[in-house]
Amino acid sequence: QLKLNVINNGGVLFFDNYYDEDAFQGDLTTIRSMYSNAGYLDVEVTRGEFIQDREKGEITPVININEGPRYKVANVRFQGVTYFTEEELGRQFTRIEGRWFKGRRFLKSLDKVRDMYGRQGYIDSEFDWSFEKQGDRNVDLLVKVNESPAVYVGEVRVSKNPGYDPEIDINSVERFFDWFVPETKIDTVRREVRLETGEKYRSTDEVRTRERLRNLGVFRTVEINRVPTSDPAVRDVEIRVDEDPEAAFVGITAGVGDRTGPSVTFELTNRNVGGAADRFRAAATVGTEYSSFSVGYFNRYFGDSDVSIDYLIYRARQRFNAYRERTYGASVEFGKPFGEYTSGYLRLRAEHVDFSQYDNDAEEDFNGYPVLAIRPMIVHDRRDSNSWPTRGYRVGGGFETGYADGFLFKILHDFEWFKTIGNSDFIYYYDHSVGLMPYDADNIGISERFFVGGTGSLRGFKYREVGPRDDGDDDLATGGSTRLTQRHELRYPFNDFLRGRVFTDAAILEEGFLEFGAPRIGSGVGLIVDFGPFVLELDFAVPVLKDSDDKTQFIHFRLASDF
């Protein structure tokens, strides 16, 4: 463990590592910090007598370590605290007292205290700490706080780096790029800013401003700087954004997906229509199992209000065992914020579904029918990013009702949670979803039933090939009225382009309301490759627990874009 953290280490395979004296001094400091952060506060780390082989030109550095005793934290005390009570601050250190001292754990607790001050506008407060030994193996931690007066927001300034600037002299082409790849309007940026002139400079407002600007999906980088003014109690805010030329693109992609089979997709996307962060997308997919065409437009602030409207027109054709399903439809979804992190959505959907039956042995009714549905949902989103969350959670709940070859009523709930593990880059991701209909599945059209299997719900199994089967055709999955899914992932970003994950998925799907049978479980490893406009997901999964009728799948491949 120590050797993995020092620079002067042996070479790997055919790559030599040359000794560096300055780096060795840094190695001593690194090892000393590792011991101190583990509670060995008296550790002595010194240079030993090196071993040299002049004939081979090799040197073996030697480090002498006298570990000393390991200390526990007896108490955490505070000095200079007036804005809060010591009890309030002490609650942030409950995981510290009575346990071996760990530097990372202590710094996390201190960050919570720093956030308490920052949320109240005391952003200039400074923090220091020291140890006071209490016996042979116990210490008190003394946290010293230099409290500052509250700081207020002064002028809020926005500056932008331009995005794609084509060096083309053809006026018509230039005009097209100016329209299709516009610069973001200053007003668009200011709509997302939560720091207001004259208000307290709260660190939470700064963090939320950065998150909201990133989540627009039109900037490569977002920077927020606190600029001192002649008044020490006032900070100007400088917001600098870097336009993302990939916010608009024309793409042609080919691949193999769980749902589509071998396919080609043509796509025209602009996530910054008119510089207002509105989104337009037209896409067509032609595949052996699935083909579709859709046109959508997302108006982020309808009529300068805080209401969003998402329009979508679509046509899809999908092939399953025993039948082919064709859907023509349109939907519109209204969104309205009820707070900084909570929003309500109302979706209206109208479709017509018809079928072509291949297998006459199937007892399923394949008559076509219209679908008319309304779905209200409430979503509370505390994730730090939409595209690659590292912390926070998102929870949603609601229902959908209407008509789809019978009375339609669905109860819907989903939850996802992200947590960075310690100070590492590893991210734990947990997700579960619940879908319930208060009747047997055959009371509603097959297109509206719940299914599991595939990349989106249960890896290790084929798309929509898990659960109840048709009485006349065992190859035909007919869906259910009770669906529970759960997902556990450990993610790691190797770089901005490549990310890895290990995962376990679980699901229950039953035909009747509140029926709970044996779960299906799949587990494996995967890669996520971020090409900018497109994201490729490649997973290798095996079934851990399955039923004899379930159909399995080892490789899961998905190529998608953010819209």
N, C-alpha and C positions, 0 to 999 in steps of 0.2 A: 504493500500500500504506500509506503514511503517512497520507494523507487519510482512508482508511477508519477510522482509529483515533482521529481527533480529533473533538471536539464542535463547535467553531466551523468549520463547513463550509457549503458552499452548500446552499440549499434544494432540494427534490425536487419536480418538477412544480408543483403549485399550493400547496405548503406552504413558507412562508418559514421561515428559520432566523435568529433574532436573536442578535446578538453578546453574549457573556457574558465579562466580564473575568476573573472567578474561574475559569471553565471554561478560559479561554485559558492561565492558569498551569498548570492540570492538563494541558493539551495539550502544553506544553513538557516536563513531567515524563514524559508518556507516550512522546513521541518519544525523549527521552533514554534511557528504559528499553528501548525497542525496539532502539536502536543498541547499548547496553551488552550486552543479551542476545544480540546477534549477534556479539559480540567486539570492538566498537569502544569500548574502555574509556576512551579519552581524548576522546570526543566532546564538543563544545561546542554547546549548543542555546540560542540567545538570541532575544530579541524584535527583530524588524526594524522598518523604517519602514513603517507601514501606509499603504495606498492608500485614499483616501476620495473618494467622489462625493456631495457634499452635495445636489445637485439630485435624484438618485435615492434618496438616503437609504441608500446602500450603503457598506460598508467591506470591504476585502480585507486580512485579517491576513497578515503576512509573518513567517516564521520563518527565521532564519539558522542554518545547520548547518555546522559544521566537523567532518567525520567523523573525521579522524585515522587512524592505522594500525589495521589489524585484527590481533588477537593470537591466537596458538595456545597451547594448554596444553602446556607442556613436561613438568611433573611435578605430581603430587598428593601433598602431604605432610600429616602429621597431627601434632596436638599434644594432649597430655593423655589419650592412649589407654592404658589398662591392662587393660580387660576383654577386649579382642580384640588380635590382632596387627595390625600395620600392613599385612601382606600380606593378611589376611582382609578388612580394610576396603578396601584398594586394588583388590581384584578387582571391587568395585562401580563403579569408575571407569574400567574398561578402554576404554569408548567415548568417554572424554573426552580422554585423553592423546594428544598428537601431532596433534590436530585443532583447527580453529577453535573458540574458546570459544562455546558456546551455552547461555544461561541455563536453558532448559527441560531440556536434556539433563543439565546439572549438577544441577538440583534433583531430577530423577528418581533420579539416583545417590545423592544425599544422602538421599532418602526411603528408599532401600534400606538405608542405614546406620542411619537412625532405626528402621526395622523390626527390624534385627538387635538393637538395644538393647531395643526394646519387647518382642520375643519372649522375652527373658530377664528381664523384669520391671523393667528400668531405664527406666521410662516418664518420669521427670523429668529425664533427661539433656538437656542443651541443646547446640546446635550453632551455630557461627558460622564465617565464612570470610573470607579476604582474599586479595589478589593481591600477588605479588612479581614485578616485572618482571625478566626475564632477557634483556637485549639489546633490540633495537628492536621485535621482533614476537613475542616469547615471554614467557609468564608462568608462574610456579609458583602453584598453588592451595594455600593453607594452610587446612586444615580444623581448627578448634579445637573440641575436645569437652570439655564440663564434665560429667564422669560423675557420676551420682547413685547412691546406694545402691539396692538392690532395694526395690521397693514391693510390699506384700502386700494381698490383698483382705480388707476388713473385713466389715461387714454388707451384705447384698444386699437392697435394698428395691424393691418393685414398686408402682407407682401407675397407675391407669387412668382415662382420661376416658370417660364413658359414651357409648354409641352412640345409636341412635335411641330417643327417648323420646316415644311418641305421647300427645298430650293428649286422650284419649278417656275418657269416664266410663262407657262400657258395660263392665261387668266381664268378660263373656265374651270380648270383643274384646281387652281388656287382657291377659287370661290367655293368649290365643293369641299375642300379640306377646311376652309374657314367655317363652313356651316357644320360639317360632320364632326370635326374635332375642335370644338370651340374652347376658348379659355373659360375657366370657371368664373362666374360673376362674383364680385366682392360681396354682394348681398347674400349669395348662396352660402358663402363661408360664414358670414356674420349670423345667419340663422342658427347655426350650430354652436355658437359661442355661448358659454354659460357664465362667463366673467363679465360683470356689468359695472360700468363706471360709477364710482361713488359707493359701491357695495364693498363689504369685507372681501379681501383676497383669500378665498378659501381654497385650499389645495385640492379638495374634492371637485370643485368647479373646474379647476385647471385640468385634472385628470379626465373628467367627463367631456370637456371640450375636445381634448385630443382624441378620445375614443370616438366621439360622434363624427369628427372630421375624417378619421380613418375609415369609418364604416360607410361613408359615402361611396367608396370604391373608385374615386376619381383622382386621388393623390398618391404619389409614390412615397413621399415622406411628409410628416407633419411635425413642426417644431414650435414650441411655445417658450418664449424667453421673458423673464422678469427684468424689466429695465428700471434702474434706480432713477429717481427724480430729485429735484432740489428739496422736496419734502420727504424726510426719512420715513414718514408714515404712509407714503404713496408709491406704488409701483405701476409703471406703464406695462402694458401687455403687447408683446410683439409676436404675432402669429405668422409663421412662414410656411407656405405649402409649396410642394413641388408637383406640378401637373404630371399626370400619368398618361403617356401617349397610348397605352394599351387599354385605356378606358373605352376606346372605340376601335372596332376591328371587323374585318371580313375574313372568315375562316372556312376551310374545307378540311374535314378530319375523317379518318377511316379507322375502324377498330372492330372489336368483338365485345359485346356486352351481354350481361345476364338476360336482359329484357329484349334486346334488339337482334341478337345473333350478329353475324358479320354485317357491317353497316357503313354507310357514308353519310355525313352530316354537313349541310351547307348552312352557314350562319352569318347574319349581319347584326352586329350589336353596337349600341352606343349608350354608355352609362352616364353620359353628361349632355343630354340633348339641350341645346340652347344655353349651355353653361349653367343650368339650374339643377344639375345632378338628377334630372329625370332620366328614365331609361326606356330605350326602344330595343326590341329584339324581334327579328324574323328568322325562323329556322325551319329547315326541312331535313328529315332523316329518312333514308331509304335502307331498310334492312331485310334480312330473310325472315325474321320473326316479327318485326315491328316497323311500321312506317308512320310518319306523322308530318304535319305542317302546322305551324302556329305563328301568330303575330301578337305581340304584347306591348303594352305601353304603361309605364308606371309614372304617374304624376305625383311627385313628392309633396308638394304644397298646392292643393287645388285652390285656384282663385285667391292666392296669397293667404289662405287660411292654414290651420294646422292639420287639416284633413288630407289624407293621401287617398288616391284612387288607382287601383291596379286593374287594367283592362286586358282581357285575353280572348282570342278567337282561335279555335283549334279544330283539327281533324286528325283522327288516328285510326290505324288499322293494326290489329295485333292477332297473332296466330297462337293458339293453344292446342293441346291434345283434344281432339274430337270436334273443335269448332274454331271459327274465326270471328273476332269481334270488331265492329266498326263503330266509331263514335264521332259525332259532329256536335260541336257545342261552343258556348261562349260563357264567360264569367266576368263578374266585376266585384272587386273587393274594396270596401271603404275602411280606412284605418284612422284612428284618432288617439292621440296620447292622453292618458289620464294622470300622468305624472312624468317624472324624469325617466323612469325605467319601465313604466307600465303602459300598455296600449291595448285598445279594443279594436276588433276587426269584425266586419260583417260582410260575408261573401254570398253572392247570389249566383246560382249556376243553372243553366238550361242546356239540356243535351237531348240527342236522340241516339239510341243504341240499337243496332240490329246485328244479326248473326247469320253465319253460314255453317251448317252442321256437316261434319265429315263422317262421324261414326253413329250409325242408327241404333247401336246397342245402348247408347247413353240414355238415361231416363230424365236427364235435366231438360227443362223447358227452354227452348231457344227461340221463342218468339220475341220480336223487337218491342221496344217500349220507350216512351219519353222519360226524361228525368228533370224534375223541377225541385230545387233544394235551396235552403237558406241555412247559413252556418255562422252563428256568432261565436267569437273566441276572445278570451282575455290572455294576454301574454305579458309576463314579467321577465325582463331580460337584463341580467347583470354581468354578462360576458364582456371581457375586455376587447374582443374582436369578433367580427362575423366570420372572417375567412380562416383564421388560425387562432382560436381562443387558447389562452394559457391559464386563465383563472376565471372564476365566476360561475354563474349558472343561468339557465333559462328554463322557465316553467310555463306551460300553457294548458288551458282547459276550456271546454265548451261543448257544444252539441251541434248536430246537423239534422234537419228534419225536412220532410217534403214527400215527394212521390217518386218511385222508381220500380214500376211493376208491382206496386203494393205500397203500403204506408212505410215511409223511411224515417227512422230515428236512430241516431248514433250518439253515444256518449264518448267524448274524446279527451284524452289527457296525455301529455308528454313532458318529460323532464330530462335535462342534461346538465352535467356538472363537470367543471374542469379545475384541476389543481396542479400547480407546479410543485414538484417534490424537492423539498429543501431548497438549496441554492443551485441545484443542477438544472439542466435543460429538459429533464424528463417531465412529461405531463401525463397525469392520470385523467382519463375521460370515462365518465359513467353516463349511461343513458337508459331510460326505460319509457315505454309507452303502453297505454291502455286503450282498447277499443271495445265497446259493448253495444249490442243491439238487443232489446227486450223481447226477442222472439227467436224461433229457429231460423237458420240461415235461408232455408228454401222459401220463406215467406217474402223474400225480397229478391230483386233481379240480381243475377250473378255478378254483374259489373260493380255492384255496390257492396259486396260482401268483403270481409276481411281475409287477407291472405298473408302468408309468410314464406320466406325462402329468398335467397339471393343477397346481393351486396347491401341492399337497403335495410334488411331486417334479420337475416339469419344466414351467415356465410358457412360454407360447407354443404349447403343444400341448393338445389336448383330453384330458380325464380318461380314462385307460386306453386311449388310442387311438394308441399308439406300439409298434412292434416287430413280432414274428411275427404272421402272418395265417393264417386257416383255409384249407386247400387248396381247399375248395369255395365259400368266400365271402370275398372280399377285404375286405369291410367288417367282418369279425369279427376283433378282436384276441384272440389266444389266450394271451398271457402268455409268460413264460419261466422258465428255471431259473437264469440268471445276471443279476443286476442290480447296476449300479454307478451311483450318483448323486453329484453334486457341486454345491455352491452357493456363490457368492460374492456378498456384499451389502455395500454401503456405506450405513449408516443415519444418519439425522439427526433428533433430536427438535426440532420447531419449538416445542413447548410440551408440557405434561403431557397434552394432548388429541390432538394431531396429530403424526404422525411420517412421514417420507419415506424412500424407499430407491431405489437403483439396483442392478440385479442381473444376474447371468449364471448360468444353470442348465445343467448338462450331465448326460447319462445314457447308459448302454449297457444294452440289454436283448436277450438272446439265448435261443433255445430250449434249447440244450444246455449241459451243465455246463462251465464255464470256456471258453466260446466268447466271443470279443471281436470284435465287428464295429465298424462306423463309429458314432461317437457322435452323439447329437442334442444341439443347443445352442439355447437360447432366451435372450433378453436383453430388458430393459425397465426401467420405472420403476414405482413403486407408492406407495401411501399406507396408513398404518395409523391408524385412528381409534378411540380408546379411550373407550367410553361407560361404563366402570366394569364393570358386570356383563357387558357384551357388547363384543367387539372386532370391528371391521369391517376387512377387508383388501381393497384394490382395486388390482389390478396391470394394467398395460398391457405386453404382451410380444409380440415377433415372433420367429419361428424364424430362427436364423442358419444352422443346418445340419440338414437333415432328409432323410428318405427319401420317395419318391414316394407310398407308401401311408399315410404318417403323416397324421393329421388335425390341423390347426392351430386355434389360438384366440387372439384378440387381447386380449379383456377377461377377467380372472379376478376373481371376486367371492366373498368368503367372510365369513359372519357367524358368530362362534363365542363361546362363553363358557368361562371358565377352570374346569375341573373335573378 
